[in-house]
Amino acid sequence: MTNMKAVQVSKARGAFELVEREIPEPGTRQVRIKVEACGICHSDAFVKSGAYPGLVLPRIPGHEIAGRVDAVGANVTAWRAGDRVGVGWHGGHCFECNACRRGLFINCENALVTGISFDGGYAEYVLAPTEAVARIPEALSAVDAGPLLCAGITTYNALRNSGARPGDTVAVQGIGGLGHLAIQFASRMGFRTVAISRGADKEALARQLGAHEYVDTQSLTAAEGLSKLGGADLVLAAAPNSEAIASTVNGLKSRGKLLIVAAPLEPLKISAFGLLSGKTIAGWPSGTAIDSEDTLAFSALTNVRPRVEVFKLEQAEEAFAKVMENRIRFRAVLTP
C-alpha cells in the first residue's frame, strides 16, 4: 500500500475533504506513526478558518494523535517500530533560541505546532519530529490517550505547576472538555476539589468525577459559593467564558491564584482593587512531549479517563461541527 486516507482543509473556511495521499517517508530525526486515534480540539478551527499565522494550505489538522511507530528516519535512536506513542499540540522546538537554551522548550520562539506547522493526525499515517513524541502506557487505549495529549496535558501540567499543595482548595471553573479532566486530576492529586458550573443537574456528574464540593452559579455567584467554602487557593479556569472566569476572583483566598487554561475571546473585566491582597492571575501553555508522557502515566496510574464520542475519519466534518456547537460530551475522537 502506497496511499493513505486523510482529511484535509484546502482553502480557508472550506469543508473537510476526504482525500488519498501518498504515505510519507520519515526524514532525519522523524518518526512515522500509524494513527489509531486522533482527538478533535476546538483549536482545529485555526486550520478550518485558515487564520493561524504561517499556516499553509492544504493542511491535515489534528494534534491529539495516538498510534504506533511504523518507521523511523535517520538519526532516530529513542524510538523503534511498534512503540506505542502519541503527539500533542507541541510539535517540536529549535533547541537554539534563548528559551530552548534555558530548557524552556514549550516557549520556543520557533516552536512547531502539530497539525498546523506540519500535517496532523486526521489521517492513517503522520510524520512527527522525534522530540515531539511521547510514550503511551499499555494501560491506556488509543482512544483514551488522544484527548489526554491536549485537554489532559493542559489541565494536568497546569495543576502540577500551579504551586497548590495537597489539601489546598482547588476550584475548577467549567465541566467541559477540559474541566471534566481537571476535576479528576485535582482530586487525585490530593486537592480539596470544587467544581463550578451552572445548574443543579451537573452536581451528580461533578461528584462522580471526583469533586468534593459543587458550586451552582444558577443559585449564587461563584465568589459567594467559594467564600462559603472558605475561599479557594487556586481556581483553574477551564471554560472560555470571560464573565464566568472573572466572577471567581473574589472567591479566592488572599494570595490565591486564578490560572487560565481556556482563553475566551472577550477580555476579562476584573477590578484591580480585588488583587491587592496578593491574588494573582496567570495562564499556562500546555507542555512538551515529556509532560505528555507524565500526563499519560499519571492517568494510567490513577484511572483518569476522558469521556469520548468516537467517529470514523469519514465523519470528520460532522464530528467537528458537534464539537464547535458544544454537542459533544466531552471529547470527540476520530479513528481510521
C-alpha distance (Angstrom), angle and dihedral (degrees) to the residues before:
residue distance angle dihedral
M1 . . .
T2 3.80 . .
N3 3.81 100.2 .
M4 3.80 133.3 63.6
K5 3.78 137.0 -165.4
A6 3.77 116.0 -108.7
V7 3.80 139.6 167.7
Q8 3.80 114.4 -134.5
V9 3.79 141.2 174.2
S10 3.81 111.5 -132.8
K11 3.79 101.5 177.8
A12 3.78 136.7 21.3
R13 3.82 112.4 -82.1
G14 3.80 88.9 3.5
A15 3.78 127.4 138.4
F16 3.77 123.8 -92.6
E17 3.80 108.9 -94.9
L18 3.79 124.0 -150.4
V19 3.80 104.6 -141.2
E20 3.77 141.9 162.7
R21 3.79 115.9 -114.4
E22 3.76 131.3 -179.3
I23 3.79 110.8 -100.8
P24 3.83 103.9 -105.6
E25 3.79 123.9 -125.1
P26 3.81 117.6 -129.8
G27 3.79 116.4 -111.2
T28 3.79 129.9 -154.6
R29 3.83 111.4 -39.4
Q30 3.80 91.6 1.6
V31 3.78 131.7 118.9
R32 3.78 127.6 -155.6
I33 3.79 114.6 -136.6
K34 3.79 126.1 -160.4
V35 3.79 100.1 -139.3
E36 3.81 117.4 -129.4
A37 3.80 96.9 170.5
C38 3.80 138.9 -1.4
G39 3.77 124.1 -169.3
I40 3.80 123.6 -138.6
C41 3.80 116.6 -125.9
H42 3.81 131.5 -168.7
S43 3.80 87.7 -120.0
D44 3.81 90.2 64.3
A45 3.80 80.8 82.1
F46 3.82 86.4 78.9
V47 3.81 87.8 70.4
K48 3.80 94.8 40.7
S49 3.81 90.9 52.9
G50 3.79 94.4 40.9
A51 3.80 87.0 -135.4
Y52 3.81 104.4 122.4
P53 3.84 113.0 110.3
G54 3.80 110.8 -102.5
L55 3.81 94.6 9.1
V56 3.80 113.0 149.9
L57 3.81 119.1 -159.6
P58 2.96 139.5 -109.6
R59 3.79 91.9 55.0
I60 3.80 134.8 162.2
P61 3.83 107.4 -136.0
G62 3.79 128.7 -150.5
H63 3.81 133.2 105.5
E64 3.82 103.0 178.3
I65 3.79 95.7 80.5
A66 3.79 126.0 165.9
G67 3.78 125.5 174.2
R68 3.79 144.6 96.7
V69 3.78 132.7 -64.8
D70 3.78 106.9 -101.9
A71 3.81 100.8 177.0
V72 3.80 138.8 -6.8
G73 3.78 132.0 -142.1
A74 3.78 130.4 -137.5
N75 3.83 119.0 -56.1
V76 3.81 94.0 19.1
T77 3.79 110.6 135.2
A78 3.82 104.9 151.8
W79 3.80 97.5 63.7
R80 3.77 137.4 47.8
A81 3.80 137.1 -178.4
G82 3.79 112.2 -71.1
D83 3.83 97.4 29.2
R84 3.81 113.4 136.8
V85 3.79 106.0 -124.5
G86 3.77 144.7 162.6
V87 3.80 138.0 -158.9
G88 3.80 126.0 -153.0
W89 3.83 137.8 -174.4
H90 3.81 94.4 -63.0
G91 3.79 102.2 77.7
G92 3.79 101.0 179.3
H93 3.78 143.3 -54.2
C94 3.78 138.6 -124.8
F95 3.85 99.7 -119.7
E96 3.83 87.9 -146.3
C97 3.83 110.6 73.5
N98 3.81 119.8 91.5
A99 3.82 92.7 -99.6
C100 3.81 92.0 52.0
R101 3.80 91.9 45.8
R102 3.81 86.8 57.7
G103 3.80 91.4 48.6
L104 3.82 93.2 -108.1
F105 3.79 94.1 130.5
I106 3.81 94.1 160.5
N107 3.83 87.4 63.0
C108 3.80 94.6 48.8
E109 3.79 109.9 150.8
N110 3.82 89.7 -140.6
A111 3.80 98.6 37.3
L112 3.79 119.0 158.9
V113 3.80 120.7 -133.4
T114 3.78 118.1 -145.2
G115 3.79 111.8 -120.7
I116 3.81 91.5 14.3
S117 3.82 108.2 52.3
F118 3.81 89.2 33.5
D119 3.79 136.0 5.1
G120 3.78 115.0 -66.3
G121 3.76 140.8 -155.3
Y122 3.81 105.7 -66.9
A123 3.79 84.8 103.5
E124 3.78 143.6 68.9
Y125 3.81 92.3 -104.4
V126 3.80 134.7 23.6
L127 3.80 136.1 -176.1
A128 3.80 120.3 -137.8
P129 3.81 136.3 176.3
T130 3.79 110.4 -103.0
E131 3.83 92.8 -118.5
A132 3.83 90.4 58.5
V133 3.80 94.7 59.0
A134 3.83 124.6 101.6
R135 3.80 128.9 -167.7
I136 3.83 117.3 -115.7
P137 3.82 118.3 -145.7
E138 3.79 117.0 -124.4
A139 3.82 89.6 -121.3
L140 3.82 91.0 69.4
S141 3.79 124.4 73.7
A142 3.81 118.2 -135.8
V143 3.82 90.0 -114.3
D144 3.82 90.9 55.5
A145 3.80 94.2 41.7
G146 3.82 95.3 55.2
P147 3.83 98.7 68.7
L148 3.81 91.1 39.2
L149 3.83 87.1 64.5
C150 3.81 90.4 65.6
A151 3.80 116.0 11.5
G152 3.78 89.3 28.4
I153 3.79 100.0 50.4
T154 3.81 91.2 40.5
T155 3.80 93.6 58.5
Y156 3.82 99.5 31.7
N157 3.79 94.7 48.2
A158 3.80 92.3 44.7
L159 3.80 92.2 51.5
R160 3.78 96.0 46.5
N161 3.81 91.4 49.0
S162 3.81 95.6 42.0
G163 3.79 97.1 92.0
A164 3.83 91.9 -119.0
R165 3.80 114.8 138.5
P166 3.83 131.4 -150.3
G167 3.79 109.0 -76.9
D168 3.81 93.6 29.5
T169 3.79 118.5 125.0
V170 3.79 109.0 -108.2
A171 3.80 119.8 -176.5
V172 3.80 123.3 -160.4
Q173 3.80 113.6 -153.0
G174 3.81 108.7 -148.5
I175 3.81 132.7 14.6
G176 3.79 101.1 -133.5
G177 3.77 136.6 105.5
L178 3.80 92.0 -43.4
G179 3.78 99.7 27.5
H180 3.79 98.2 53.4
L181 3.81 88.5 58.6
A182 3.82 94.6 40.4
I183 3.81 90.7 56.6
Q184 3.80 90.7 52.6
F185 3.81 93.0 47.5
A186 3.80 94.2 45.3
S187 3.79 94.9 51.5
R188 3.80 92.6 45.7
M189 3.81 91.0 49.6
G190 3.79 89.5 60.7
F191 3.79 99.4 -103.5
R192 3.79 123.3 140.5
T193 3.78 92.7 -112.9
V194 3.80 124.0 -147.5
A195 3.80 121.9 -173.7
I196 3.80 117.8 -152.3
S197 3.79 119.5 -161.2
R198 3.78 142.8 128.3
G199 3.80 119.9 -90.6
A200 3.80 135.8 31.7
D201 3.80 89.5 -115.3
K202 3.82 90.9 74.0
E203 3.79 96.2 57.7
A204 3.81 95.4 84.9
L205 3.81 91.3 53.2
A206 3.81 92.2 46.2
R207 3.79 92.0 53.2
Q208 3.80 91.3 44.0
L209 3.81 88.3 56.1
G210 3.80 90.4 52.2
A211 3.80 107.5 -88.0
H212 3.79 114.6 148.6
E213 3.81 93.3 -162.7
Y214 3.80 136.0 23.1
V215 3.81 129.8 -151.8
D216 3.80 114.5 -160.2
T217 3.79 106.6 -157.4
Q218 3.79 89.8 -164.0
S219 3.82 87.8 70.2
L220 3.82 100.8 36.4
T221 3.78 138.6 -6.8
A222 3.79 121.2 -82.5
A223 3.81 89.9 -114.7
E224 3.82 92.1 52.0
G225 3.78 92.0 47.7
L226 3.79 93.9 48.6
S227 3.80 92.2 44.7
K228 3.81 90.6 54.1
L229 3.81 87.1 56.0
G230 3.81 91.7 51.4
G231 3.79 96.8 -94.0
A232 3.79 131.6 -75.1
D233 3.78 126.0 -86.8
L234 3.79 88.1 -157.6
V235 3.79 136.2 13.9
L236 3.79 115.5 -163.0
A237 3.81 107.8 -156.5
A238 3.81 103.7 -145.7
A239 3.81 101.9 160.0
P240 3.84 120.2 66.9
N241 3.81 98.8 -126.8
S242 3.80 111.7 122.9
E243 3.82 95.0 -160.3
A244 3.81 92.6 49.1
I245 3.80 91.9 47.0
A246 3.83 93.3 48.7
S247 3.80 90.8 48.8
T248 3.81 91.1 66.4
V249 3.82 97.5 59.9
N250 3.79 96.0 83.6
G251 3.79 88.4 51.8
L252 3.80 92.3 62.6
K253 3.77 121.1 101.3
S254 3.80 118.1 -117.6
R255 3.82 105.6 -72.7
G256 3.79 89.4 16.2
K257 3.79 120.4 144.6
L258 3.80 134.4 -129.8
L259 3.81 106.7 -153.6
I260 3.80 115.9 -167.9
V261 3.81 122.6 -153.7
A262 3.82 98.6 152.9
A263 3.79 110.2 60.3
P264 3.82 118.0 -154.8
L265 3.79 119.3 -150.5
E266 3.82 91.7 -127.1
P267 3.83 119.5 76.9
L268 3.79 119.7 -106.6
K269 3.82 115.8 -108.0
I270 3.79 106.1 -149.1
S271 3.78 129.9 157.7
A272 3.80 111.5 -120.3
F273 3.81 88.5 -148.3
G274 3.79 89.6 67.4
L275 3.80 90.6 58.9
L276 3.80 96.5 55.8
S277 3.80 93.4 92.3
G278 3.78 87.6 70.1
K279 3.79 99.7 -87.6
T280 3.79 115.2 153.0
I281 3.79 137.0 -157.2
A282 3.79 120.6 -152.2
G283 3.79 142.7 154.9
W284 3.79 132.9 -136.1
P285 3.84 126.7 -142.6
S286 3.82 106.1 -147.1
G287 3.83 109.0 -113.6
T288 3.78 149.3 -105.8
A289 3.80 130.8 -83.4
I290 3.80 94.9 -80.4
D291 3.81 89.0 52.3
S292 3.80 88.3 51.6
E293 3.79 88.8 51.0
D294 3.81 90.5 51.4
T295 3.81 90.3 48.6
L296 3.78 92.3 51.4
A297 3.81 92.8 46.3
F298 3.82 92.6 49.4
S299 3.81 91.0 46.9
A300 3.79 91.4 51.7
L301 3.82 91.6 46.5
T302 3.82 96.8 48.4
N303 3.82 99.8 31.1
V304 3.80 97.5 -113.0
R305 3.79 109.4 163.1
P306 3.80 134.6 172.3
R307 3.78 118.9 -124.1
V308 3.77 106.3 -124.2
E309 3.77 146.1 -178.2
V310 3.79 113.4 -148.3
F311 3.81 125.6 -142.8
K312 3.79 133.7 176.8
L313 3.80 118.6 -110.5
E314 3.80 89.3 -107.0
Q315 3.82 88.9 61.1
A316 3.82 94.6 58.9
E317 3.81 94.5 116.8
E318 3.81 92.8 50.8
A319 3.81 93.3 44.4
F320 3.81 93.5 47.5
A321 3.81 91.3 50.0
K322 3.81 90.4 52.9
V323 3.80 90.5 50.0
M324 3.78 92.5 51.1
E325 3.81 91.3 47.0
N326 3.84 91.5 49.7
R327 3.80 91.4 -118.6
I328 3.84 94.3 129.0
R329 3.79 122.0 92.3
F330 2.94 99.0 -132.2
R331 3.82 122.7 -42.7
A332 3.82 130.7 3.2
V333 3.79 119.2 -140.2
L334 3.82 129.3 -168.3
T335 3.79 122.0 -148.4
P336 3.84 125.3 -168.2
